[in-house]
Amino acid sequence: MAVYAETERTLRDLAERFRSGRMSRRELIQGAGLLVGGSTLASFLATCLPAEAATAGAGSAGQPKKGGSLKFAIFGEAPSLDPMFTTATITKNLASQMFEGLLSPDMRLRPQPDLAESYDMSRDGKTATFRLRKGVTFHNGKEMTSADIVASLRRFTNLANRGKVIAGRLDDIKAQDKHTVVMTFKQPTGRLPLFLASFEGIMMPEEIATKYMKEQLKEYIGTGPFKFVERQPDRFTKLVRFDNYAAGPGEPNGWVGRKTAYVDELLVIPVPEDSVRADGVITGEYHFGELLNPDSYDSLKSNSNVDTYIVKPYFWSAIHFNKKQGMFTDLKMRKAFKLAIDLEPGWRAAWGKPEFWRLQPAMGAPETPWYTEVSKGEYNKKDPDQAKALLKEAGYKGETVRWLTTKEYSYNYNFALATKPQLEAVGMKVDLQLVDWATLIQRRAKPELWDVFVTGHDTPNHPVLMPFMNPTWPGWWDTPEKNKLYNDLFAEVDDKKANALVEDMERLVMKEVPYVKIGEYFGLRASRKELKGYVNPVHFFFWNCWLA
Amino acid sequence: MLAYILRRVLLAIPVMFVVAAGVFLLLYLTPGDPVSVILGPDATPQQVTELRQRLGLDQPVPMQVGRWFSRLLQGDLGQSIYLNRPVTQTLLERAEPTLMLTLLATLFAILVGLPIGIISATRAGGWADLGAMLVALGGISMPSFWVGLNLIFVFAVTLGALPVAGYQPLSKGLWENLRYLILPAVTLGFAQAALLARMSRSLMLDVLREDYVRTARSKGVGERTVVLYHALRNVMVPLVTVMGLTFAILMGGAVITEQVFNIPGIGRLLVQSVLRRDYPVVQGIVLVIAFNYVVINLCVDILYGLFDPRVRHS
């Protein structure tokens, strides 16, 4: 079986190289001897044949028009279309076309009323009152009332990753009248809006929420601009325009405001090969492709039928330490690790073109309202001498650092590979344990099996939503200071004060070194010129988009 | 003959059980956890534990093996963990693309490989023979993903004549279906055609040196009849074995070709299910592949009888 996995990986790598080979023949020939014949053939043909047949009019934006089937290629099959069930990003992307939350983020990622018309949070952070929009219908024709919201919120707090965090503080969820819902809490929970607007807090009819209270949805009935029709795994998922959609008031702004579905249907096609996703957009097979290889950026950008988009902010990555067992339970060891490395070479090896990455210290991105630079002074300051001194103080005697890594996300392995020599230079012994993703996430849950691993986190998520804030998440950041600060942040009603607490949290990260923030990386997407109205949000959506 | 077929079928059952048990144990010894894959990167250990319990993955392996076998005896391959639907349904959905691709690729291989082999043999040592065998050698040596990517680049991206990748079911019309399958079928069939060409050439050369061929020629039988009627029939016996095995291999899913051309067939499902640790699906596919081998071997034996009367009468 491992042979198949290996084949797939080699295949993916070769596909990447092949694509970049179109740009630089020399590299390709040097890199893979067996490709010599093909590149010659390809370049010969490229010079003999017309470069690109213009297939569609790529005129100016013009007036929106209804109709058409929008085909978009995504990188794989979603484990589920239920974002309360799984935290997979791909699920959030698809679900947000069909489902809406009480609150949803605007373009600047601030929670705003969506299915709620307005909401109040009491000053003590213990009571949240939501007044619902009237005249909203579900895809099954039923009118949305507070009973549906109460049941959906119950399911959210019972099942969803972020909902369960809320559940510990929750006192009750009640329908005050047909269009008012009240949530009460045992402890102040001022950051509640962030949890509700996390794409996991989707609203569905009461009977569905009750039926699937503890398991994943098999019926997808939301209030969103598109409704679910059919799903054939690994082939397509089909959504169509919901003609009775009740759009929210106000100008379109991210996931809130006026949402209009112009296209008749959305056809979501899983295409695991990134080169095929890019080629499909070039030839017009797909209108839109996500998660493209940065190597294909230049060729896509130079194509007159294609628009390219860099998604910023997108994800950030960190080196997480095992703080429960092994050498990195010692703060000195974590500090030594941090001081031993310069993050830039590794991050460049991981992402290549400078358009696709940046180094900055915070959990938030400069584009988010909670961005801070308080930890800049202590970020990425390589000092091998001090690292060596700390190792000595910690009594390090050449024990092996077990670094879990995977090639399924090639950046993960490339970063580790480029960073390892720096650790060895200060005398640390590093064993890169290369496994597939399914193995990595299984092993990282067992403290006896590893010392460090790298993973990505959604940059649009507020620090209070970060998975490592949970003391049971692999890495086990469980100190009294952090737990108290996290609790204060969670409780805070006022946004400004909350931002100050985020700054404190960043300072604490520098003090306790639970992880080493590496940097951010950005996604590449491309669309056909005939796709209009697309605003390139973090999690893509296709309302207010039309096909010219 | 009937008794022979029956005996072969009965013998196949224990073979398949051994395969099934082997795969089951191998998968459970492989590290990795389907639940963590499904629940996504931010899932808490508590969520993982809960779902593992609900799916019965926390039970001891012997118990899981037992449960799986008892369901298998009732014809139930179980439920896909990742796709949350029955394995049988999942496999049936993937059968059409793989079957169509295999048929087309085999057809291509036979239509191209066999004539080239025969022509080469009749002109052994000549320029046509040398050229054909050079191409065939290339065909065997070139990895299929490389051939596939080149074909995509030339015919889909540069010329825009055929789709880049994907699959349209037969229900959308035969041409629509074929349009998407031409490039993958050529990719897949190319290596097989090359193999067939080389095999049929050398077999044909052997047969053409036989006494009965000389007798036929001395009787004044035309060269065309000698080659196509007298010689080809004898070449077919070993060739059918090769073609049958090729077909069986392809039916298991042309993993790489399906991946490159984004065809939702058995091969792609197998690879993805391994990466997702979707145990029931992997077991189901391996069982189906084992079953295919058994059935196709059986068919090959029956075809032997048609081509070679000695087998029929023994």
Boltz contact constraints between the chains, C-beta under 6 A:
constraints:
  - contact:
      token1: [A, 1]
      token2: [B, 274]
      max_distance: 6.0
  - contact:
      token1: [A, 4]
      token2: [B, 271]
      max_distance: 6.0
  - contact:
      token1: [A, 4]
      token2: [B, 274]
      max_distance: 6.0
  - contact:
      token1: [A, 5]
      token2: [B, 274]
      max_distance: 6.0
  - contact:
      token1: [A, 8]
      token2: [B, 271]
      max_distance: 6.0
  - contact:
      token1: [A, 11]
      token2: [B, 145]
      max_distance: 6.0
  - contact:
      token1: [A, 18]
      token2: [B, 149]
      max_distance: 6.0
  - contact:
      token1: [A, 38]
      token2: [B, 150]
      max_distance: 6.0
  - contact:
      token1: [A, 42]
      token2: [B, 153]
      max_distance: 6.0
  - contact:
      token1: [A, 45]
      token2: [B, 154]
      max_distance: 6.0
  - contact:
      token1: [A, 45]
      token2: [B, 158]
      max_distance: 6.0
  - contact:
      token1: [A, 49]
      token2: [B, 158]
      max_distance: 6.0
  - contact:
      token1: [A, 53]
      token2: [B, 160]
      max_distance: 6.0
  - contact:
      token1: [A, 79]
      token2: [B, 38]
      max_distance: 6.0
  - contact:
      token1: [A, 79]
      token2: [B, 82]
      max_distance: 6.0
  - contact:
      token1: [A, 86]
      token2: [B, 38]
      max_distance: 6.0
  - contact:
      token1: [A, 86]
      token2: [B, 39]
      max_distance: 6.0
  - contact:
      token1: [A, 86]
      token2: [B, 40]
      max_distance: 6.0
  - contact:
      token1: [A, 87]
      token2: [B, 40]
      max_distance: 6.0
  - contact:
      token1: [A, 87]
      token2: [B, 42]
      max_distance: 6.0
  - contact:
      token1: [A, 87]
      token2: [B, 43]
      max_distance: 6.0
  - contact:
      token1: [A, 88]
      token2: [B, 40]
      max_distance: 6.0
  - contact:
      token1: [A, 161]
      token2: [B, 42]
      max_distance: 6.0
  - contact:
      token1: [A, 233]
      token2: [B, 83]
      max_distance: 6.0
  - contact:
      token1: [A, 234]
      token2: [B, 264]
      max_distance: 6.0
  - contact:
      token1: [A, 235]
      token2: [B, 264]
      max_distance: 6.0
  - contact:
      token1: [A, 271]
      token2: [B, 262]
      max_distance: 6.0
  - contact:
      token1: [A, 276]
      token2: [B, 165]
      max_distance: 6.0
  - contact:
      token1: [A, 276]
      token2: [B, 262]
      max_distance: 6.0
  - contact:
      token1: [A, 279]
      token2: [B, 157]
      max_distance: 6.0
  - contact:
      token1: [A, 279]
      token2: [B, 164]
      max_distance: 6.0
  - contact:
      token1: [A, 280]
      token2: [B, 164]
      max_distance: 6.0
  - contact:
      token1: [A, 283]
      token2: [B, 156]
      max_distance: 6.0
  - contact:
      token1: [A, 283]
      token2: [B, 164]
      max_distance: 6.0
  - contact:
      token1: [A, 285]
      token2: [B, 163]
      max_distance: 6.0
  - contact:
      token1: [A, 285]
      token2: [B, 164]
      max_distance: 6.0
  - contact:
      token1: [A, 438]
      token2: [B, 32]
      max_distance: 6.0
  - contact:
      token1: [A, 438]
      token2: [B, 37]
      max_distance: 6.0
  - contact:
      token1: [A, 438]
      token2: [B, 277]
      max_distance: 6.0
  - contact:
      token1: [A, 439]
      token2: [B, 31]
      max_distance: 6.0
  - contact:
      token1: [A, 439]
      token2: [B, 32]
      max_distance: 6.0
  - contact:
      token1: [A, 441]
      token2: [B, 36]
      max_distance: 6.0
  - contact:
      token1: [A, 442]
      token2: [B, 31]
      max_distance: 6.0
  - contact:
      token1: [A, 442]
      token2: [B, 32]
      max_distance: 6.0
  - contact:
      token1: [A, 442]
      token2: [B, 33]
      max_distance: 6.0
  - contact:
      token1: [A, 442]
      token2: [B, 36]
      max_distance: 6.0
  - contact:
      token1: [A, 445]
      token2: [B, 45]
      max_distance: 6.0
  - contact:
      token1: [A, 467]
      token2: [B, 42]
      max_distance: 6.0
  - contact:
      token1: [A, 470]
      token2: [B, 44]
      max_distance: 6.0
  - contact:
      token1: [A, 472]
      token2: [B, 44]
      max_distance: 6.0
  - contact:
      token1: [A, 472]
      token2: [B, 45]
      max_distance: 6.0
